[in-house]
């Protein structure tokens, strides 16, 4: 893992959570989640993207399968809020400490509330960004929720 550590992998290591890193060559102009699916030969339902939104003005993270979209109303409801909207990219990058396309739900500069789509529970392991474009972390959905202090909810629109 030398040279590949990120705040996300450091957090998992500190918490003694089992994970596997998967690196791939990141190309320009490709949707990040789809790129990971194709490059690593994975089932798209097991690869999750990290999206930063605002719920009642507060930054919140939604983690949904790459083939789905984030249901903003469902995210707001999961967080006990009324209104949600996608966050500005600059605000998401500033708060998380990651660049767009490499934002991880783990090891963020400012720990944001995280909601993981319930579909993750259907898999022994899932994939999400390890904190850098071209680097995915594979771990159990329960380990992701524990490490991120997250919650499960139905937040994906398919």
C-alpha positions in Angstrom: 0.0 0.0 0.0 3.1 2.2 0.0 2.4 5.5 -1.9 -1.3 4.8 -2.1 -2.4 5.9 1.3 -5.2 8.5 1.6 -7.1 9.9 4.6 -9.8 7.2 3.9 -7.4 4.3 4.0 -5.6 5.8 7.1 -9.0 5.9 8.9 -9.8 2.3 8.0 -6.3 1.2 9.1 -6.7 3.1 12.4 -10.1 1.5 13.0 -8.7 -1.9 12.2 -11.3 -2.4 9.4 -10.6 -5.0 6.8 -10.4 -3.5 3.3 -8.8 -4.1 -0.1 -7.6 -1.4 -2.5 -8.1 -1.6 -6.2 -6.2 0.8 -8.4 -6.9 1.5 -12.1 -5.7 4.0 -14.7 -7.9 7.1 -14.5 -8.7 8.6 -17.9 -10.0 12.0 -18.9 -13.6 12.7 -19.8 -15.1 9.5 -18.3 -17.7 9.3 -15.6 -15.7 8.3 -12.6 -18.0 5.5 -11.3 -18.6 4.0 -14.7 -14.8 4.2 -15.3 -14.2 2.1 -12.1 -16.8 -0.4 -13.1 -15.3 -0.9 -16.6 -11.6 -0.8 -15.5 -12.0 -3.2 -12.7 -14.6 -5.5 -14.4 -17.2 -5.1 -11.6 -20.9 -5.3 -11.3 -22.2 -1.7 -11.4 -24.6 -2.4 -8.5 -21.6 -3.0 -6.2 -19.8 0.2 -7.1 -21.0 3.2 -5.1 -20.4 6.9 -5.9 -20.1 9.6 -3.2 -22.2 12.7 -3.8 -22.3 15.8 -1.6 -25.5 17.6 -1.2 -27.0 20.2 1.2 -29.9 19.3 3.4 -31.5 22.3 4.9 -28.3 24.2 4.2 -26.0 21.6 5.8 -23.5 19.6 3.7 -24.5 15.9 3.7 -23.1 12.9 1.8 -25.1 10.4 -0.2 -23.6 7.1 -1.3 -25.5 5.4 -4.1 -24.8 2.8 -6.8 -23.1 4.3 -9.9 -26.0 3.2 -12.1 -28.5 5.2 -9.9 -29.1 8.8 -9.1 -29.4 10.4 -5.7 -33.0 10.9 -4.6 -32.6 14.3 -3.0 -36.1 14.2 -1.3 -35.2 10.8 0.2 -31.8 12.1 1.4 -33.5 15.0 3.1 -36.0 12.7 4.7 -33.3 10.3 5.9 -31.5 13.2 7.6 -34.7 14.6 9.1 -34.7 17.6 6.8 -37.1 19.2 4.4 -35.1 20.3 1.4 -32.0 19.0 -0.3 -29.9 20.1 -3.3 -26.6 19.1 -4.8 -23.7 21.0 -3.3 -21.4 23.2 -5.2 -18.3 21.3 -6.3 -15.9 23.8 -4.6 -17.8 23.5 -1.3 -17.7 19.7 -1.5 -14.0 19.7 -2.2 -13.3 22.2 0.6 -15.3 20.3 3.2 -14.0 16.8 2.3 -10.4 17.6 1.4 -10.8 15.5 -1.7 -11.2 16.5 -5.4 -14.4 15.7 -7.3 -14.2 12.2 -8.8 -12.2 11.1 -5.8 -14.4 12.2 -2.9 -14.6 9.4 -0.4 -17.3 9.0 2.3 -14.3 8.2 4.6 -11.6 10.3 6.2 -13.1 13.6 5.2 -11.4 16.9 6.4 -14.7 17.9 8.0 -16.8 14.8 9.0 -20.1 15.2 7.2 -23.2 13.2 7.9 -23.2 10.1 5.5 -26.2 8.2 4.2 -25.5 4.9 2.3 -28.2 3.5 0.1 -29.8 0.4 1.5 -29.1 -1.6 -1.6 -25.5 -1.9 -0.3 -26.7 -4.4 2.3 -27.4 -6.9 -0.5 -23.6 -7.5 -1.0 -20.9 -9.0 1.1 -18.6 -6.2 -0.1 -19.0 -3.0 -2.0 -16.6 -0.5 -3.7 -16.4 3.2 -3.1 -13.7 5.9 -3.7 -10.6 5.5 -1.5 -10.0 9.2 -1.8 -8.3 9.5 -5.1 -9.4 9.2 -8.7 -8.4 5.8 -9.9 -8.4 4.2 -6.4 -11.4 2.2 -5.0 -11.7 0.6 -1.6 -13.6 -2.7 -1.2 -15.1 -3.3 2.2 -18.3 -4.7 3.7 -21.3 -2.3 3.7 -21.4 -2.6 7.5 -17.8 -1.6 7.8 -18.3 1.5 5.6 -21.3 2.6 7.8 -19.3 2.0 11.0 -16.2 3.8 9.8 -18.1 6.8 8.4 -20.6 7.0 11.3 -23.2 6.6 8.6 -26.7 5.3 8.3 -28.5 3.1 5.7 -31.6 4.5 4.0 -33.3 4.1 0.6 -31.8 7.2 -1.2 -31.2 5.9 -4.7 -33.5 6.6 -7.6 -33.1 3.9 -10.3 
